[in-house]
Amino acid sequence: MLHGREGERARIDALLAQAREGTGAAVVLRGEPGIGKSALLEYAAGQAAGMQVLRTAGVQPEQDLGHATLHRLLLPLLHAVHELPPAQADALDAVFGRSRTAVPDRFLVALATLTLLGDAARHGPLLCLVDDAHWADRPSLDALAFTARRLAAEPIALVVAARSDESADGVFAGLPELPLTGLDRAAARLVLRERGSAPADDELLLRTAAGNPLALRELPAGLPAGEPLPLVERLQDAFLSHLPPVGAARRLLLLAASDGTGRRDVLNRALGQPAPEDLPAQLVVDGPTIAFRHPLVRSAVYHAAAPAERRAAHRALAAALAHEPGEQDRRVWHLARARARRAGPQGVAPRQAADGPDDTVAAELERSPNAPSAARAPRRPRRSTRRPG
């Protein structure tokens, strides 16, 4: 079920109704990974009674294969290519390897795409769905964008899904957009109920997922709140694909993820130099603090780092707080994170690396009952060692 998407569903319903009445249009769904773009495409397909439905999706390994995404969309219609004007038919035959003709210019391919779809729509209104457009090859994007701008006289609805701030942005510039944001708390709670989450886990999951439906469904429950929650591989890979390479920027990201407060002066000391004015795209400045643009990015950065890197980050943050009397609890917490041995749940990498026990840190923790790690530790009743009877 789609929760909390009443406005988006209404927009798609109107687009389909418009196509059924003979006036086509396109809309571009934009949003971060897991926000629900694919779910809305499925909703559109489910509402397309009486319409022909054509689908395609960008595939990352095929980004360098010209017209690969377009080929999947038009494959059900290729039997009718011979009915196009000869120059357009030759164009599609050439780009799809059905002839030895030299590949024509982009305009002729795009025009042939529009004509082929228009001819198909004469037999009934048409719905075209394009998922993961950010991974589509550029020639396919050009043809799809050309078509999207010329649908007013055709009974065709085109719905394109793409991530925000991706290379596909410029190709679809000027087309109507439907930006997707996180679900509100009421809808997010419904998603948690659907997955069978215990109410005790709600607040942590709601705060970490920030309304992202995939995260609400997939993030592990029942984990302590002392550090960012680990992400499932799908979300982590998506966010990590745009991280800067090794260097000061990457180290700043890990320090910010390990710290959690975002204090710029502390991060500068831990980094050993002022944070660059040109911050990585994953970070934003909010007054004296540096924050991640989304909590999921913080989790991805933290759990993608090697254990030794996480230990080093926590040690650097502890050193940065050494001369702040009011932050000694947090300093000890970082030292504990650099030393503690704790395995993650099955299938999840250990959340802290182990250098081995440290009596000094343990003693400081005992003297610091208000340290974050102590405050957040769950209080469970001790099990009795006596056997019944």
N, C-alpha and C positions, 0 to 999 in steps of 0.2 A: 504493500500500500504506500501511496504517497501521502505523507503527513505535512501539513502546513504549506502547501504549494497551491493554494486556491487561486491566487492571482496569476501564477504562471500557467496553470491549467486553463484558466479562462482565456488567456492570450492565445494558447495553442488551439483551443476550441474555435475561437474567432477566425484564426488563420485557416483552419480546415473548412469552416462554413463559407468563408470568402472564396476558397478554391472551388467548392462545390457549386457556387453561384457563377463561376466563370472568370473570376478575377484573381489571378495568382499573386503570390507574395512570398517573401523569405524572411526568416528571423534567425539570428545568431545567438545561441545560448552560450554565455560565458561564465566561467567560474573555476575555482581551484579543483584539484583532484578530489574525487569523492563527494563533491557537493550535490550531485544528483542530476547531472546533465544526461547521462545515459538513461536514467530512470524516466526522465521527461520524454526522451525519444521513444521509449517503450510505451509511455502513456499515449503519445501521438499515434503510434501504430495501432494501439488498441481502440482508439476513437475513430479510426479511418474506415468505418464501415462504408461499403460501396465505392471505395477508392482503390486504385492500384498503389501498391507500396513498393518502392525501390530503396535498397539500403546499400550503404558502403561505410567504410571506416578507414582512417589513416592507420597505417601499421609502421612502427618505427623502423624495422629493417628494410622497408620498401621506400623510404624517403628519397632515395637516389634513383628509383625506377620511374622514369617519366610516364605519367598517365596511369599509374597502377591503381590509384584510388578511383579514378574515373572509370577504369575498365570494370571494376566490381559493380559500380552503380549501373552501367549501361549494358552489362552482360545479358540480362534477360531481353534486351531490345535489339541486339546485334543482328538478329535475323531480318530486321527491317531496314538495315543500312542501305541496301540496294535501292530503296524507294526514295532516298534523299536525292537532291540535285547532284549531278556527277562529281563536281568539285568537292562537295562536302562528304559524299560517300568515299571518295578517294582519300580524303583527309583522315577519316576514322579508320579506314582499312590500313592506312599507313602507320598510324600511331599504335594500333593494336596488333601489328604484325601480320595482317591478313593480305598484304601485298608487298611488293618490293619497291613501291614508290617512295621517293624521298619524303621524310617527315615534313609536312607543310608548316606554315607559320601559325602562331598561337591563335590568331583571330579566326582563321578558317576552322581550326579544331573546335574552338568555343562556339562558333556559329553552328557547326554541325551538331554539337551537343544540344544546343537550344532547339534546333529543328527536330532532332530525333525525339526529344522529350515532348515537344509540342505535338508531333504526329501521334505519339502514344496516348497523349491526353485526349485526343479526339474520340477515343473509345471509352472514356470515362475519366473523371478527375484523378489527378496523380499526386501522391505524396512521396517526396524524396527525403531520406534521412541520412545525414552525414555525421558520423561520430568521430571523435578524436581527430578533428581537422588539423590540429597542431602537428600531427605526425604525417599528414598527407604530403605527397610530392608537390612541388610548386606548379608544374604544368596542370595537374588536376585542379589545384586551388584556383588557378587563373580561369580555367574553363567554368568551374562552378560559380565563381564570383561574377563572371560575365553573364552567365545564365540567370543568376539571382536578381540581377539588376534589370532584367527584361521579361519579367513574368506577368506584368500587368494584364496582358491580353490573353493569357493562357490559364486554364484551370489546373494550375500546378501550385502546390505548397512545398516549400523547401525549408527544412529545419537543419541547421548546422550547429554542432556542439564543439566548442574549442576551449582550451584553458585560457585563463586571463594572462595578459602580458606575454603572449607567445608570438612567434614569427607570422602566424596566420592573421594577426591583427590588421596589418596594412592591406592585405589582399581583400578583406571584407569591409574595409573602411567605407562608411556612408550607408551601410545596410542597417536595417532596424536590429536592435540588440535587446536581449533579455538577460541582464546580469543576475546571477544566482548568488545569494548570500546565505549565511547559516540559518538553520531553522530557529524559530523562537523557542523559548524554554518549554512551552506547553507541547509543541510538536516534537521537540527533542525527547521529552519524557515519554511520549507515546512510542517513539522508536525504541527507547530503552525497555519499555514494558514488552514490546514485541519480541525483543531478543531474550527476554526472561531475566533481565538484570535485577539484582536485589536492590530494594530502595536505599539501603545503606551505601551503595556505591554511586548513587545518582550524582551527588554534588561534584565529586572528583571527575567523573566522566563528562558531566555537562561542562565543567570549566575547561577541561583539557580539549575536548572535541570542538568547542566553540560553535556548535550547531552543524558540524559537518556530518551528514548522515552516514557515510561509510565508516568514519571514525566511531560514531556512536554504536554502530553495529559490530565493529571489529576490534576495538581497543580492549585489551584484557581488563577484567574487573578484579576488585579485591587486592589491588597493589597499594603499597604505602604511598603517601603523598609527598615524601621527602625529596623527590626528584621527578623529572619528566617521565611520563609513561612511555613504554616502548610502543612502536607502531608495527602493524602488520606490514609484510614486505611490500605489498602494493602501494601503500601510502608512502612508506619510507623511500622506496625507489623513485617515486614521482617527485618528492621534494628534494632528494639528494641530486637529481640529475642536473640541477643548475647551481650547485655549490661552487664557489671559487676553488681553484687548485690549491695545493699545499702552499703555505706561506702565512704572512701576518693576518690576512683577511680570514683565512680558514681557522686560524688559531683564535682570533677574536670571536668567531661564531661559537666555537666550543667553550670558550670562557664565559660568554654570555649565557649559553645554555646551562652550564654547570653552576653559575652564580644564582640566577633566578631573580635577583633584585634589580639588575640593570643599571646600577650606579656607575656612571661613566668614569668617575675618579678611581673607583676600585678596579674597574676593568683596565684602565690605563696603567695602573701600577702592576697588575697581574701580567699585562702584556709586555711591560718593560718599556713602553713608549706610548705616546698619545695615539688614541684610535684615529685612523685616517678620517679626514672630513668626508671623503667619498666612501661611505659605508657599503658593505655588500648589500645586494638588493633584498636579502632576507631580513635586514634590520631596519628599524626606523628610529628616529630621535624624538623623544618626548620630554622636552625640557632638559633636566640634568640626567636623564636616564636613557638607556639604549634598550629597545625592546624588539622582540621578534614580531614580524607582521602577522604571524599566526602561531598559536601554541603548538600546532602540529609540526611546524618547521623546527621549533626548539627541540621537540622530542626526537625528530629524525636526526638532527645534528648530534645530539647527545649520544644516542644509541648506535649511531654509525661509527663513532670514534673507536679506535682500538683501546683496550683496557689500559695500556700504558699511557696513552694520550689523556684518558679521563683522569687517571691518577695524577699526572703532571698538572692538569688544569686545576684540580682541587688543591694541590699543594701550592700552586701559584696564587690562588685566591686566598688561601689561609695566610700566606706570607703578606699579601696585600692588606690584610686586616690586622696584622700583628700589633700595630701601634694605635689601634682604635679601641679604647676601653669599653665603649658601648657595644662593640661587635665581637667580643670574645666568645660568646656562645656560638655565633655563626662560624668563627674561625675554627673552633673545636669541631664543629659539624663537618667542615670541609676536610679537616685532618682525618676524621673518622671515615669519610667517604673515600679518602685516599688509601685507607688501610683496611677497611672492613671486608670480611669475606662473606658474600651472600650470593647465592645462586638465584637466577631468575626462574620463573615457571617453565615447565616443559616446553621446548621449542623456542624459548627466548634466551638470548645470550645473557650471561651474568651481568647484573647491573653495576656491580663494583668489582674492581680487580683486587687481588689479595697480594700484598707485600708480606703478609704474615702478621701475627698479633703484635700489638704495640702497647706495652704497659703504661707508658707515659700518656698516650692518648686516652687509654681506658681510664686512667686516674683523673684526667681532666674532665672526661665525660661524667664521672661520678660526682665531681665537684660542681658540675654545671647542669643542674636538674632542668633548667629552662632552655637548654640547647635545643635547636630545631629537631634533631634526631630523637631526643628524649621526649619532647612534647608530642611528637607525631607517632611514637611507638604505640601500637595497639596494646591495650591492657587486657590480657586474657587470664581467666582463672587457672591456677595451677592444677594439673591433673594429680589426682591421688595415686600414690604408688601401692596402696593397699589393694589386695584382691578381695572381691566380695566374699562375705562369709568367713 
